[in-house]
Amino acid sequence: MKKLPPGQASAYLNHPEQADQIAAAARLRCLNEHTGSKRLGDIFEQLDWELLEHRNG
């Protein structure tokens, strides 16, 4: 887990609205970028590369 610079945690505690905005943006990014179909696509892409390497190797 990434460490915060000194004072960063207290800055978020002193500005909870900003912390909430950052958390909401992070949640949306996770929901958009880490979908089941994305994971399956990654798996199939990896399998395809392994099959090509095996075939050409």
C-alpha positions in Angstrom: 0.0 0.0 0.0 1.3 3.4 -0.9 2.4 5.6 2.0 1.1 9.1 2.2 3.6 12.0 2.6 3.8 13.5 6.0 0.8 15.6 6.8 -1.3 14.2 3.9 -3.6 12.1 6.1 -4.3 15.0 8.4 -5.0 17.2 5.3 -7.7 14.7 4.2 -9.1 14.6 7.7 -9.3 18.4 7.8 -11.0 18.4 4.4 -13.5 15.6 4.4 -15.3 16.9 1.3 -12.1 16.6 -0.8 -11.5 13.1 0.6 -15.0 12.1 -0.3 -14.5 13.4 -3.9 -11.3 11.5 -4.3 -12.9 8.3 -2.9 -15.9 8.6 -5.2 -13.6 9.1 -8.2 -11.5 6.1 -7.2 -14.7 4.0 -6.8 -15.9 4.9 -10.3 -12.5 4.2 -11.8 -12.5 0.7 -10.2 -16.1 0.0 -11.4 -15.2 1.1 -14.9 -11.8 -0.5 -15.3 -12.1 -3.7 -13.4 -15.2 -5.4 -14.9 -15.8 -9.1 -15.3 -15.6 -8.8 -19.1 -12.3 -6.9 -18.8 -10.9 -9.6 -16.7 -12.1 -12.4 -19.1 -10.6 -10.4 -22.0 -7.3 -10.3 -20.2 -7.4 -14.0 -19.5 -8.2 -14.9 -23.1 -5.5 -12.5 -24.4 -3.0 -14.2 -22.1 -4.1 -17.7 -23.2 -3.8 -16.6 -26.8 -0.2 -15.4 -26.3 0.7 -18.6 -24.6 -0.8 -20.7 -27.4 1.1 -18.7 -30.0 4.4 -19.0 -28.1 3.9 -22.8 -27.8 3.0 -23.1 -31.4 6.0 -21.0 -32.6 8.4 -22.1 -29.9 
